[in-house]
């Protein structure tokens, strides 16, 4: 079955806009079903089907629930919707998982079976690095290897080589950042520390870290708090949450090692948030059932 051009067009537009969505594809049907193998639906995180067709009410609730879970943890799902007597014959119950698939009861009169594969499509998480220190440059290269969209902001006069980054901004301004998960690291190490920190305070982020000693960070923090005009309450909240020094304590010494410790800390924060979001989505779905 050829995918309708509207589905492909919507998927292309959502990708270009760096928006999250899930693609549900009917991979197998048995007996009478509303949608046939090859049918696709494009689903937003709020459960809205913006394009395509995946069947009627018999399939919709199960697919939307699985799509929300897939978008929360970034993992694909296989959903099998079957008549209750067929599930019972296999020793299964609705909502049970086995061999990588989650099974649901088809309560419609048609009593057909549909297997639907759900794939999350997520924008790259943004790693925003302020500075051109050896740690900053090492972190930029490492971040790209791990699938982050790397934005490096630094005065071009401070660059002595071409950085391995998706985008380089001259100075510490950060125009045009994409929506989505953002992780910020200030690694100026003596060249524009305060200016970079003040820029970081203007961005909401899942994580913000400062490469430097606790004493140095405390001195900078105090200067920012005492400056006029005073920082806003939101900026004060963000300042209080900055991790300094950035990175997990792995005994790192060399710039590459420090970069590794920082990226490891970012991964830990990112995955913990994903697990929390998945738990929240699951609990909300159970309340609605």
Backbone as CSV, one residue per row, in Angstrom:
resi,resn,N_x,N_y,N_z,CA_x,CA_y,CA_z,C_x,C_y,C_z
1,UNK,0.850,-1.194,0.000,0.000,0.000,0.000,0.886,1.244,0.000
2,UNK,0.635,2.161,-0.892,1.432,3.378,-0.985,1.020,4.357,0.104
3,UNK,1.981,4.936,0.781,1.693,5.909,1.819,1.135,7.172,1.180
4,UNK,0.052,7.686,1.719,-0.555,8.885,1.165,0.416,10.053,1.270
5,UNK,0.403,10.880,0.198,1.366,11.977,0.137,1.219,12.927,1.319
6,UNK,-0.014,13.105,1.852,-0.211,14.012,2.983,0.555,13.542,4.213
7,UNK,0.617,12.223,4.424,1.340,11.682,5.573,2.829,11.994,5.448
8,UNK,3.391,11.744,4.282,4.812,12.023,4.071,5.101,13.516,4.199
9,UNK,4.196,14.329,3.697,4.375,15.781,3.757,4.364,16.274,5.199
10,UNK,3.410,15.778,5.983,3.325,16.170,7.394,4.565,15.716,8.150
11,UNK,5.022,14.484,7.900,6.225,13.987,8.567,7.430,14.854,8.239
12,UNK,7.555,15.239,6.970,8.671,16.083,6.552,8.621,17.442,7.244
13,UNK,7.436,18.018,7.337,7.297,19.331,7.972,7.594,19.268,9.473
14,UNK,7.142,18.212,10.130,7.396,18.074,11.565,8.889,17.866,11.830
15,UNK,9.544,17.085,10.991,10.997,16.894,11.129,11.734,18.217,10.958
16,UNK,11.345,18.969,9.943,12.009,20.245,9.668,11.810,21.229,10.813
17,UNK,10.658,21.136,11.470,10.360,22.039,12.583,10.932,21.534,13.906
18,UNK,11.658,20.402,13.877,12.250,19.811,15.082,11.178,19.503,16.127
19,UNK,10.025,18.967,15.672,8.941,18.601,16.575,8.902,17.087,16.761
20,UNK,8.484,16.666,17.951,8.363,15.240,18.236,7.050,14.703,17.669
21,UNK,7.100,13.483,17.162,5.879,12.808,16.729,6.145,11.310,16.659
22,UNK,5.073,10.539,16.575,5.192,9.095,16.432,4.498,8.674,15.139
23,UNK,5.046,7.643,14.511,4.451,7.083,13.296,3.929,5.688,13.632
24,UNK,2.623,5.500,13.477,2.001,4.201,13.714,1.735,3.545,12.365
25,UNK,2.257,2.335,12.181,2.105,1.623,10.912,1.435,0.273,11.157
26,UNK,0.339,0.028,10.459,-0.329,-1.273,10.535,0.515,-2.271,9.738
27,UNK,1.045,-3.276,10.430,1.941,-4.233,9.765,1.263,-5.558,9.438
28,UNK,0.127,-5.828,10.107,-0.580,-7.093,9.814,-2.022,-6.983,10.254
29,UNK,-2.925,-7.540,9.452,-4.328,-7.629,9.848,-4.831,-9.040,9.557
30,UNK,-5.765,-9.489,10.376,-6.400,-10.791,10.192,-7.902,-10.586,10.300
31,UNK,-8.664,-11.150,9.375,-10.109,-11.010,9.330,-10.479,-9.566,9.000
32,UNK,-11.632,-9.132,9.439,-12.148,-7.813,9.071,-11.600,-6.741,10.011
33,UNK,-10.941,-5.728,9.449,-10.451,-4.584,10.225,-10.673,-3.315,9.411
34,UNK,-10.787,-2.182,10.115,-11.039,-0.914,9.434,-9.835,-0.469,8.616
35,UNK,-8.640,-0.626,9.169,-7.415,-0.255,8.459,-6.697,-1.526,8.000
36,UNK,-5.987,-1.419,6.912,-5.276,-2.567,6.357,-3.772,-2.376,6.476
37,UNK,-3.039,-3.459,6.268,-1.576,-3.419,6.373,-1.007,-2.325,5.469
38,UNK,-0.096,-1.552,6.024,0.514,-0.443,5.302,-0.054,0.906,5.680
39,UNK,-1.221,0.921,6.313,-1.818,2.189,6.737,-0.943,2.840,7.796
40,UNK,-0.854,4.161,7.755,-0.016,4.897,8.689,-0.796,6.043,9.323
41,UNK,-0.379,6.392,10.537,-0.907,7.565,11.207,0.233,8.328,11.857
42,UNK,0.162,9.654,11.822,1.166,10.512,12.452,0.542,11.108,13.705
43,UNK,1.201,10.894,14.838,0.611,11.228,16.136,1.505,12.194,16.892
44,UNK,0.921,13.283,17.382,1.658,14.245,18.199,1.720,13.759,19.657
45,UNK,2.599,14.355,20.472,2.710,13.938,21.875,1.420,14.081,22.681
46,UNK,0.523,15.002,22.278,-0.737,15.165,23.009,-1.795,14.156,22.582
47,UNK,-1.442,13.248,21.668,-2.382,12.221,21.231,-3.183,12.581,20.007
48,UNK,-2.931,13.729,19.420,-3.642,14.142,18.213,-3.098,13.404,16.994
49,UNK,-3.994,12.808,16.209,-3.594,12.193,14.948,-3.688,13.268,13.877
50,UNK,-2.550,13.726,13.387,-2.532,14.866,12.475,-2.571,14.455,11.011
51,UNK,-2.351,13.185,10.731,-2.406,12.716,9.350,-2.522,11.202,9.354
52,UNK,-3.153,10.659,8.304,-3.222,9.220,8.147,-4.432,8.594,8.815
53,UNK,-4.402,7.267,8.853,-5.545,6.491,9.342,-5.035,5.180,9.925
54,UNK,-5.426,4.876,11.152,-4.993,3.634,11.805,-6.178,2.820,12.287
55,UNK,-7.368,3.145,11.810,-8.552,2.410,12.226,-9.423,3.225,13.155
56,UNK,-10.523,2.626,13.544,-11.501,3.309,14.385,-11.207,3.202,15.869
57,UNK,-12.267,3.324,16.658,-12.121,3.354,18.106,-11.552,2.093,18.708
58,UNK,-11.700,0.961,18.009,-11.184,-0.301,18.537,-9.664,-0.276,18.674
59,UNK,-9.002,0.439,17.792,-7.541,0.488,17.816,-7.001,1.783,18.402
60,UNK,-7.783,2.851,18.314,-7.271,4.176,18.610,-6.721,4.310,20.025
61,UNK,-7.472,3.890,21.034,-7.042,4.090,22.420,-5.718,3.379,22.697
62,UNK,-5.590,2.139,22.233,-4.371,1.370,22.474,-3.182,1.989,21.754
63,UNK,-3.402,2.439,20.519,-2.311,3.020,19.738,-1.858,4.341,20.344
64,UNK,-2.804,5.182,20.739,-2.431,6.476,21.307,-1.686,6.306,22.631
65,UNK,-2.098,5.352,23.425,-1.403,5.087,24.695,0.039,4.656,24.425
66,UNK,0.211,3.734,23.474,1.560,3.261,23.148,2.397,4.369,22.526
67,UNK,1.761,5.244,21.728,2.494,6.347,21.107,3.013,7.314,22.159
68,UNK,2.193,7.625,23.155,2.639,8.529,24.229,3.808,7.921,24.994
69,UNK,3.742,6.620,25.253,4.839,5.954,25.953,6.111,5.959,25.105
70,UNK,5.965,5.720,23.804,7.129,5.698,22.914,7.792,7.068,22.849
71,UNK,6.993,8.123,22.828,7.548,9.471,22.783,8.186,9.853,24.112
72,UNK,7.705,9.262,25.202,8.269,9.581,26.516,9.632,8.943,26.730
73,UNK,9.802,7.691,26.268,11.087,7.016,26.525,11.935,6.814,25.272
74,UNK,11.403,7.217,24.103,12.186,7.127,22.880,12.300,5.736,22.297
75,UNK,11.520,4.773,22.815,11.614,3.394,22.349,10.387,3.009,21.522
76,UNK,10.568,2.262,20.421,9.418,1.833,19.606,8.560,0.814,20.340
77,UNK,7.360,0.645,19.854,6.410,-0.284,20.438,5.758,-1.129,19.346
78,UNK,5.416,-2.378,19.670,4.596,-3.213,18.809,3.323,-3.536,19.571
79,UNK,2.181,-3.168,19.004,0.888,-3.361,19.645,0.094,-4.379,18.846
80,UNK,-0.488,-5.352,19.529,-1.326,-6.353,18.876,-2.716,-6.291,19.492
81,UNK,-3.704,-5.974,18.661,-5.094,-5.842,19.115,-5.861,-7.046,18.596
82,UNK,-6.371,-7.893,19.518,-6.971,-9.161,19.140,-8.277,-9.383,19.893
83,UNK,-9.156,-10.259,19.364,-10.379,-10.623,20.099,-10.028,-11.282,21.423
84,UNK,-10.880,-11.100,22.395,-10.578,-11.608,23.744,-10.413,-13.122,23.772
85,UNK,-11.234,-13.859,23.001,-11.123,-15.320,23.038,-9.794,-15.796,22.453
86,UNK,-9.282,-15.044,21.468,-7.985,-15.404,20.887,-6.856,-15.142,21.881
87,UNK,-6.942,-14.033,22.610,-5.945,-13.753,23.644,-5.985,-14.819,24.729
88,UNK,-7.199,-15.191,25.142,-7.353,-16.204,26.192,-6.752,-17.534,25.753
89,UNK,-6.949,-17.865,24.480,-6.400,-19.117,23.949,-4.877,-19.128,24.034
90,UNK,-4.278,-17.950,23.950,-2.816,-17.838,24.032,-2.329,-17.609,25.456
91,UNK,-3.275,-17.598,26.405,-2.898,-17.356,27.794,-2.539,-15.913,28.067
92,UNK,-3.164,-14.989,27.329,-2.854,-13.576,27.453,-4.058,-12.790,27.959
93,UNK,-3.751,-11.629,28.528,-4.782,-10.698,28.950,-4.491,-9.327,28.347
94,UNK,-5.505,-8.490,28.249,-5.318,-7.150,27.722,-4.329,-6.360,28.551
95,UNK,-3.397,-5.680,27.884,-2.381,-4.901,28.575,-1.119,-5.678,28.894
96,UNK,-1.128,-6.991,28.637,0.038,-7.833,28.945,1.089,-7.724,27.844
97,UNK,2.349,-7.855,28.219,3.453,-7.820,27.269,4.092,-9.203,27.160
98,UNK,4.444,-9.552,25.932,5.135,-10.825,25.704,5.917,-10.732,24.408
99,UNK,7.167,-11.179,24.457,8.008,-11.235,23.257,8.059,-9.912,22.514
100,UNK,8.145,-8.817,23.254,8.307,-7.507,22.643,7.036,-6.853,22.156
101,UNK,5.884,-7.483,22.367,4.612,-6.913,21.936,3.701,-6.692,23.134
102,UNK,2.843,-5.679,23.040,1.826,-5.422,24.054,0.468,-5.754,23.447
103,UNK,-0.337,-6.543,24.170,-1.596,-7.053,23.640,-2.783,-6.311,24.242
104,UNK,-3.768,-6.028,23.369,-4.983,-5.359,23.801,-6.188,-6.104,23.240
105,UNK,-7.308,-5.953,23.937,-8.541,-6.625,23.518,-9.257,-5.791,22.471
106,UNK,-9.660,-6.445,21.385,-10.496,-5.812,20.372,-11.957,-6.090,20.737
107,UNK,-12.637,-5.058,21.190,-14.022,-5.220,21.608,-15.034,-4.921,20.529
108,UNK,-14.576,-4.644,19.302,-15.487,-4.307,18.214,-16.148,-5.576,17.642
109,UNK,-17.336,-5.439,17.068,-18.035,-6.597,16.493,-17.261,-7.307,15.398
110,UNK,-16.374,-6.584,14.708,-15.620,-7.199,13.612,-14.727,-8.331,14.098
111,UNK,-14.230,-8.204,15.339,-13.381,-9.234,15.956,-12.138,-9.551,15.126
112,UNK,-11.605,-8.544,14.467,-10.383,-8.741,13.693,-9.139,-8.550,14.558
113,UNK,-7.985,-8.799,13.949,-6.688,-8.636,14.616,-5.860,-7.619,13.844
114,UNK,-5.218,-6.709,14.585,-4.322,-5.724,13.978,-3.026,-5.681,14.765
115,UNK,-1.908,-5.768,14.046,-0.599,-5.542,14.658,-0.081,-4.201,14.150
116,UNK,0.309,-3.333,15.075,0.685,-1.964,14.719,2.043,-1.649,15.329
117,UNK,2.971,-1.220,14.479,4.304,-0.817,14.935,4.324,0.691,15.127
118,UNK,4.824,1.133,16.274,4.833,2.553,16.609,6.268,3.004,16.816
119,UNK,6.673,3.969,16.011,8.056,4.460,16.044,8.081,5.925,16.448
120,UNK,8.788,6.265,17.536,8.909,7.675,17.925,9.945,8.383,17.050
121,UNK,9.646,9.594,16.672,10.590,10.423,15.917,10.841,11.668,16.756
122,UNK,12.034,11.759,17.306,12.354,12.826,18.257,13.445,13.726,17.695
123,UNK,13.340,15.040,17.940,14.428,15.927,17.526,15.676,15.629,18.346
124,UNK,16.815,15.915,17.774,18.050,15.728,18.527,18.046,16.638,19.760
125,UNK,18.463,16.135,20.909,18.612,17.031,22.058,19.732,18.023,21.780
126,UNK,19.567,19.253,22.238,20.539,20.308,21.957,21.571,20.394,23.076
127,UNK,22.828,20.319,22.698,23.927,20.543,23.623,24.510,21.912,23.306
128,UNK,24.294,22.869,24.203,24.735,24.241,23.998,25.991,24.473,24.831
129,UNK,27.087,24.776,24.160,28.369,24.950,24.840,28.820,26.396,24.670
130,UNK,29.098,27.048,25.784,29.580,28.419,25.772,31.062,28.415,26.105
131,UNK,31.891,28.816,25.132,33.327,28.833,25.367,34.084,28.012,24.349
132,UNK,35.407,28.245,24.307,36.276,27.520,23.364,37.463,26.904,24.086
133,UNK,37.280,26.565,25.342,38.354,25.913,26.092,38.592,24.521,25.536
134,UNK,39.711,23.874,25.880,39.938,22.493,25.426,38.800,21.556,25.832
135,UNK,38.231,21.772,27.026,37.108,20.939,27.463,35.894,21.189,26.575
136,UNK,35.625,22.457,26.252,34.484,22.803,25.406,34.590,22.136,24.038
137,UNK,35.751,22.201,23.427,35.941,21.629,22.095,35.856,20.098,22.122
138,UNK,36.397,19.508,23.188,36.305,18.051,23.321,34.860,17.620,23.537
139,UNK,34.123,18.392,24.328,32.725,18.073,24.596,31.880,18.207,23.333
140,UNK,32.169,19.217,22.509,31.432,19.401,21.260,31.587,18.172,20.359
141,UNK,32.811,17.717,20.185,33.061,16.552,19.331,32.402,15.296,19.901
142,UNK,32.487,15.115,21.199,31.897,13.935,21.838,30.372,13.985,21.763
143,UNK,29.818,15.179,21.963,28.370,15.320,21.909,27.803,14.934,20.555
144,UNK,28.473,15.331,19.478,27.993,14.982,18.144,28.038,13.473,17.926
145,UNK,29.052,12.816,18.468,29.144,11.358,18.331,27.961,10.664,18.994
146,UNK,27.417,11.282,20.030,26.306,10.681,20.769,24.954,11.222,20.333
147,UNK,24.909,11.879,19.184,23.629,12.261,18.614,23.035,13.558,19.101
148,UNK,23.833,14.415,19.723,23.335,15.715,20.160,23.538,16.741,19.046
149,UNK,22.617,17.699,18.978,22.802,18.847,18.092,23.638,19.863,18.865
150,UNK,24.871,20.073,18.437,25.826,20.878,19.209,25.841,22.318,18.710
151,UNK,25.489,23.237,19.605,25.609,24.679,19.360,26.788,25.196,20.175
152,UNK,27.769,25.761,19.501,28.927,26.326,20.191,28.871,27.841,20.071
153,UNK,28.850,28.527,21.215,28.805,29.991,21.232,30.102,30.508,21.840
154,UNK,30.844,31.290,21.052,32.147,31.776,21.507,32.596,32.909,20.583
155,UNK,33.274,33.910,21.114,33.859,34.916,20.222,34.820,34.244,19.245
156,UNK,34.647,34.521,17.960,35.467,33.834,16.955,36.962,34.095,17.152
157,UNK,37.287,35.217,17.778,38.699,35.520,18.031,39.326,34.505,18.978
158,UNK,38.490,33.829,19.774,39.007,32.838,20.721,39.235,31.471,20.080
159,UNK,38.734,31.265,18.871,38.876,29.974,18.204,40.223,29.882,17.478
160,UNK,40.938,28.823,17.751,42.229,28.609,17.090,42.158,27.489,16.057
161,UNK,40.988,26.804,15.987,40.797,25.736,15.008,39.305,25.645,14.704
162,UNK,38.975,24.897,13.678,37.575,24.724,13.304,36.929,23.718,14.264
163,UNK,35.908,24.128,15.016,35.311,23.221,15.999,34.392,22.198,15.347
164,UNK,34.243,21.058,15.987,33.346,20.009,15.512,31.975,20.270,16.131
165,UNK,31.193,21.128,15.488,29.883,21.519,16.011,28.909,21.678,14.854
166,UNK,27.611,21.553,15.158,26.597,21.739,14.127,26.417,23.206,13.783
167,UNK,26.622,24.073,14.768,26.470,25.503,14.527,27.399,26.266,15.466
168,UNK,28.041,27.296,14.948,28.937,28.134,15.741,28.401,29.564,15.706
169,UNK,28.209,30.143,16.878,27.729,31.514,17.004,28.861,32.389,17.508
170,UNK,29.058,33.522,16.861,30.105,34.456,17.258,29.648,35.238,18.485
171,UNK,30.339,35.027,19.597,29.948,35.685,20.849,29.113,34.756,21.705
172,UNK,28.552,35.320,22.772,27.789,34.501,23.708,26.281,34.666,23.575
173,UNK,25.811,35.222,22.458,24.375,35.278,22.229,23.921,33.959,21.622
174,UNK,22.686,33.586,21.889,22.173,32.305,21.406,20.869,32.505,20.652
175,UNK,20.914,33.069,19.476,19.679,33.287,18.717,19.184,32.010,18.064
176,UNK,17.872,31.905,17.947,17.283,30.837,17.143,17.476,29.434,17.649
177,UNK,17.494,29.229,18.975,17.612,27.871,19.483,16.320,27.101,19.219
178,UNK,16.448,25.832,18.781,15.275,25.017,18.517,14.559,24.690,19.826
179,UNK,13.253,24.453,19.675,12.487,24.002,20.825,12.870,22.561,21.141
180,UNK,12.726,22.174,22.391,13.034,20.802,22.757,13.989,20.747,23.932
181,UNK,14.514,19.551,24.191,15.401,19.345,25.327,16.734,20.046,25.074
182,UNK,17.178,20.787,26.093,18.394,21.578,25.938,19.293,21.370,27.154
183,UNK,20.586,21.201,26.890,21.580,20.999,27.942,22.699,22.014,27.710
184,UNK,23.005,22.803,28.721,23.948,23.912,28.572,25.194,23.671,29.414
185,UNK,26.335,23.943,28.829,27.603,23.832,29.556,28.407,25.106,29.317
186,UNK,28.823,25.761,30.401,29.689,26.934,30.326,31.118,26.460,30.570
187,UNK,31.948,26.569,29.538,33.327,26.104,29.647,34.261,27.150,29.048
188,UNK,34.201,28.354,29.598,35.012,29.471,29.120,36.398,29.480,29.755
189,UNK,36.478,29.020,30.994,37.744,28.889,31.712,38.613,30.144,31.604
190,UNK,38.032,31.273,32.070,38.792,32.506,32.182,38.585,33.502,31.064
191,UNK,37.870,33.116,30.011,37.654,34.023,28.883,36.151,34.284,28.731
192,UNK,35.668,35.318,29.436,34.252,35.671,29.358,33.367,34.843,30.258
193,UNK,33.881,34.437,31.424,33.110,33.576,32.329,31.757,34.183,32.698
194,UNK,31.792,35.424,33.161,30.550,36.042,33.638,29.565,36.269,32.493
195,UNK,30.053,36.750,31.356,29.173,36.993,30.209,28.500,35.695,29.755
196,UNK,29.256,34.611,29.747,28.698,33.327,29.340,27.668,32.833,30.339
197,UNK,27.966,33.001,31.627,27.013,32.586,32.658,25.714,33.372,32.549
198,UNK,25.814,34.654,32.328,24.611,35.485,32.209,23.788,35.078,30.990
199,UNK,24.459,34.674,29.914,23.736,34.161,28.750,23.001,32.876,29.098
200,UNK,23.677,31.998,29.835,23.062,30.728,30.219,21.805,30.938,31.046
201,UNK,21.794,31.987,31.860,20.633,32.254,32.716,19.409,32.658,31.900
202,UNK,19.616,33.066,30.659,18.503,33.478,29.822,17.822,32.327,29.099
203,UNK,18.293,31.094,29.296,17.752,29.934,28.581,17.232,28.895,29.568
204,UNK,16.045,28.408,29.320,15.538,27.280,30.094,16.227,26.017,29.604
205,UNK,16.674,25.190,30.520,17.415,23.989,30.131,17.138,22.853,31.098
206,UNK,17.296,21.637,30.596,17.172,20.455,31.439,18.363,20.335,32.386
207,UNK,19.497,20.925,31.950,20.735,20.828,32.727,21.606,22.019,32.369
208,UNK,22.286,22.550,33.361,23.276,23.589,33.106,24.471,23.330,34.009
209,UNK,25.652,23.258,33.409,26.855,22.983,34.184,27.927,24.033,33.919
210,UNK,28.779,24.241,34.909,29.872,25.207,34.817,31.188,24.473,35.027
211,UNK,32.107,24.619,34.084,33.416,23.972,34.188,34.349,24.922,34.920
212,UNK,34.685,24.565,36.138,35.536,25.404,36.979,35.361,25.021,38.433
213,UNK,36.141,25.613,39.295,36.099,25.265,40.711,34.856,25.834,41.393
214,UNK,34.516,25.268,42.532,33.386,25.775,43.317,33.652,27.204,43.785
215,UNK,34.904,27.481,44.139,35.244,28.827,44.625,35.052,29.856,43.521
216,UNK,35.528,29.528,42.334,35.378,30.456,41.210,33.902,30.674,40.888
217,UNK,33.135,29.611,40.885,31.715,29.733,40.589,31.004,30.561,41.651
218,UNK,31.368,30.364,42.915,30.751,31.134,43.994,31.039,32.620,43.839
219,UNK,32.259,32.956,43.435,32.624,34.360,43.226,31.812,34.971,42.088
220,UNK,31.683,34.254,40.998,30.898,34.731,39.861,29.421,34.859,40.218
221,UNK,28.923,33.890,40.945,27.513,33.912,41.359,27.213,35.133,42.207
222,UNK,28.094,35.414,43.157,27.888,36.570,44.029,27.912,37.866,43.220
223,UNK,28.831,37.978,42.273,28.910,39.184,41.439,27.634,39.376,40.626
224,UNK,27.098,38.293,40.111,25.873,38.379,39.312,24.684,38.770,40.187
225,UNK,24.629,38.218,41.384,23.509,38.531,42.287,23.557,39.979,42.773
226,UNK,24.759,40.534,42.892,24.901,41.894,43.416,24.834,42.964,42.325
227,UNK,24.857,42.553,41.077,24.902,43.513,39.969,23.576,44.246,39.799
228,UNK,23.651,45.401,39.180,22.460,46.174,38.812,22.379,46.259,37.292
229,UNK,21.184,46.104,36.721,19.927,45.790,37.401,19.926,44.353,37.932
230,UNK,19.106,44.117,38.919,19.065,42.809,39.565,18.507,41.752,38.609
231,UNK,18.998,40.551,38.764,18.477,39.461,37.941,17.047,39.134,38.380
232,UNK,16.280,38.555,37.483,14.892,38.215,37.778,14.821,36.995,38.695
233,UNK,13.636,36.751,39.237,13.447,35.568,40.089,13.708,34.285,39.302
234,UNK,13.297,34.266,38.036,13.519,33.082,37.211,15.005,32.861,36.968
235,UNK,15.743,33.929,36.712,17.189,33.809,36.512,17.877,33.366,37.802
236,UNK,17.385,33.853,38.935,17.943,33.435,40.225,17.706,31.944,40.451
237,UNK,16.522,31.464,40.049,16.226,30.034,40.188,17.176,29.211,39.326
238,UNK,17.375,29.647,38.086,18.270,28.919,37.186,19.704,28.943,37.699
239,UNK,20.124,30.085,38.256,21.482,30.211,38.792,21.703,29.228,39.930
240,UNK,20.692,29.048,40.755,20.819,28.152,41.911,20.901,26.681,41.508
241,UNK,20.456,26.364,40.291,20.437,24.975,39.846,21.639,24.586,38.985
242,UNK,22.541,25.540,38.721,23.709,25.219,37.898,24.633,24.255,38.638
243,UNK,25.070,23.213,37.954,25.973,22.230,38.553,27.412,22.718,38.378
244,UNK,28.082,22.948,39.522,29.463,23.426,39.476,30.281,22.738,40.560
245,UNK,31.348,22.061,40.190,31.826,21.858,38.820,30.967,20.842,38.064
246,UNK,30.881,21.025,36.756,30.095,20.125,35.924,30.768,18.757,35.820
247,UNK,29.943,17.721,35.675,30.466,16.378,35.424,30.391,15.454,36.616
248,UNK,30.362,14.170,36.334,30.413,13.151,37.377,31.846,13.029,37.894
249,UNK,31.969,12.647,39.131,33.284,12.499,39.738,33.887,11.160,39.335
250,UNK,34.650,11.172,38.240,35.314,9.938,37.785,36.828,10.088,37.872
251,UNK,37.281,11.120,38.574,38.714,11.356,38.688,39.321,11.925,37.423
252,UNK,38.505,12.593,36.597,38.974,13.114,35.317,40.018,14.210,35.505
253,UNK,41.025,14.223,34.636,42.086,15.237,34.668,42.235,15.900,33.298
254,UNK,42.419,15.092,32.252,42.616,15.624,30.900,41.308,16.192,30.358
255,UNK,41.372,17.147,29.414,40.154,17.743,28.843,39.176,16.702,28.292
256,UNK,39.687,15.692,27.584,38.804,14.655,27.041,38.086,13.906,28.158
257,UNK,38.797,13.661,29.243,38.195,12.943,30.370,37.127,13.804,31.053
258,UNK,37.409,15.090,31.206,36.424,15.988,31.818,35.188,16.087,30.930
259,UNK,35.401,16.178,29.609,34.273,16.211,28.675,33.426,14.951,28.807
260,UNK,34.093,13.803,28.933,33.376,12.539,29.094,32.541,12.546,30.373
261,UNK,33.104,13.060,31.466,32.373,13.088,32.735,31.145,13.988,32.644
262,UNK,31.255,15.084,31.884,30.126,16.005,31.723,29.033,15.362,30.878
263,UNK,29.427,14.736,29.762,28.426,14.109,28.910,27.734,12.958,29.649
264,UNK,28.487,12.225,30.453,27.888,11.147,31.243,26.846,11.700,32.202
265,UNK,27.136,12.843,32.803,26.176,13.465,33.719,24.929,13.916,32.965
266,UNK,25.111,14.473,31.772,23.973,14.895,30.956,23.114,13.693,30.570
267,UNK,23.748,12.593,30.182,23.006,11.382,29.838,22.198,10.893,31.042
268,UNK,22.799,10.917,32.227,22.100,10.476,33.434,20.873,11.345,33.694
269,UNK,21.015,12.660,33.545,19.886,13.574,33.750,18.809,13.320,32.703
270,UNK,19.233,13.184,31.460,18.275,12.989,30.362,17.463,11.717,30.538
271,UNK,18.130,10.613,30.837,17.410,9.340,30.968,16.524,9.312,32.213
272,UNK,16.949,9.956,33.287,16.122,10.014,34.491,14.829,10.785,34.213
273,UNK,14.943,11.883,33.456,13.749,12.659,33.087,12.816,11.839,32.203
274,UNK,13.389,11.085,31.264,12.567,10.256,30.387,11.802,9.206,31.178
275,UNK,12.475,8.583,32.156,11.791,7.572,32.970,10.662,8.211,33.779
276,UNK,10.913,9.402,34.306,9.888,10.099,35.084,8.697,10.472,34.209
277,UNK,8.980,10.941,32.975,7.898,11.298,32.060,7.083,10.072,31.675
278,UNK,7.772,8.947,31.446,7.070,7.718,31.099,6.164,7.277,32.243
279,UNK,6.673,7.321,33.483,5.854,6.951,34.644,4.630,7.847,34.750
280,UNK,4.827,9.142,34.486,3.718,10.094,34.562,2.675,9.801,33.495
281,UNK,3.136,9.541,32.251,2.202,9.216,31.168,1.429,7.938,31.488
282,UNK,2.133,6.932,32.039,1.486,5.660,32.361,0.420,5.847,33.430
283,UNK,0.743,6.612,34.475,-0.229,6.845,35.531,-1.435,7.622,35.036
284,UNK,-1.194,8.617,34.172,-2.311,9.396,33.617,-3.211,8.517,32.751
285,UNK,-2.586,7.628,31.973,-3.362,6.740,31.111,-4.219,5.800,31.935
286,UNK,-3.676,5.304,33.062,-4.438,4.395,33.923,-5.628,5.109,34.559
287,UNK,-5.453,6.392,34.897,-6.550,7.152,35.490,-7.707,7.316,34.506
288,UNK,-7.345,7.416,33.192,-8.381,7.635,32.183,-9.093,6.359,31.803
289,UNK,-8.480,5.214,32.127,-9.108,3.922,31.742,-10.291,3.584,32.634
